[in-house]
Amino acid sequence: MSIIKFQSYKDNGTIEYVESAEDLDVSENENQPVFNELDSMAEVMEMSTDELIGELTIRVTDDRNGIRDVETSFLVDELTQRLLAIEYVIYLTMANHTKN
């Protein structure tokens, strides 16, 4: 996946891609939290639904902070997105198989 440099598009209308972290035009201190957030999102997206539910159950029922080092908000967001996708598929299936 390539990242588009929006500043070059904004300045001269050409599409250029980011080659490295140095091309992002941010200092190293500002750059690190963005990459940590993306890493957390990627880790949560790789988890199965059972793993997400298990991790959230541990966080809710125990005083521990869970097994993984990701924020609870990432877990909840991913599980919510999956729930919406499942509800959408069920809705379409019911609409296609319901007789008038």
N, C-alpha and C positions, 0 to 999 in steps of 0.2 A: 504494500500500500504506500502510495506517495502522498506527501503533504505539500499542498500548494502554498506558495509564498504570496499572501494576499497583498502585502505592501507593494510588490513589483506590479501586480495587476492594477492596484489602485493608482500607482504613479504613472505607468505608461501603457496599461491595457494588455500587457503580454502575460501569458501564463508561464511561470517558472516554478520549479519544484525545489523543496528543501533538500540539500545534499547531506547536511550534517547538523548537529545541535548548534554549531556556531552560526549557522545561517538563520536561526530563528529570531535574531535581533533582540534577545533578552539576556540579561546577565545570568550567570550560573546559579545564583541564589534564587532567582525567580523561576528558573527553568526546572529545578529539581522537584518542587511540589507538583507540577503539571505531569511530569513523567511518573511520579509515585502514584498519582491518581489514575493515570492510564494503566499502570501495572496492576493496581487494585481492581479496576474494572475488568481487565483481561483475565485476572485470576478468578473472579466471580463468574464471568461468562463461561469459563471452562468447567465450572463445577456442575455436577448433575443436579437435578431438582431435589433428589433425596439428600444430597450433601447440603444444599441450601437449607432445606427444612431442618435437618439435623443440627447444623451450625446455629441456626436461629433458636432452636429448642434449647440447646446448651446455654445460650446467652440469656434466655428468658428464665429458665428454671434454676440455674446455678449462679453462684456469685462469680464464677470464672468469666473471662472475656472471650470464651470460645477457643477453638483449636487454631484458627487462622488469624493472621495479622491484618485483617481488612476491617474497615468501618462497617457497622451494622447497616448504615444507610445504603451502602452498595449492595448488600445482601437483599435488603427489602426491595430496592429498586429492580433488581434482576428478577426476583420472584414475582413481583407485580407485573413486569413485562411478559413473563411466561404465562401468568394467569390470564392476562388480557388476550394473548394469542390463542390460548386454549378455549376461552369463552367465545372468541370470534369463530373458530372452527366449529364449535358445537352449534352456534347460532346458524351458520351457513348450512350445516348438515340438517338441522331441524327444519329450516326453511325449504330445503330441497326435497325433504321426505314427508312433509306435512300435506295432507290432501285438503282441498277446499271444501 
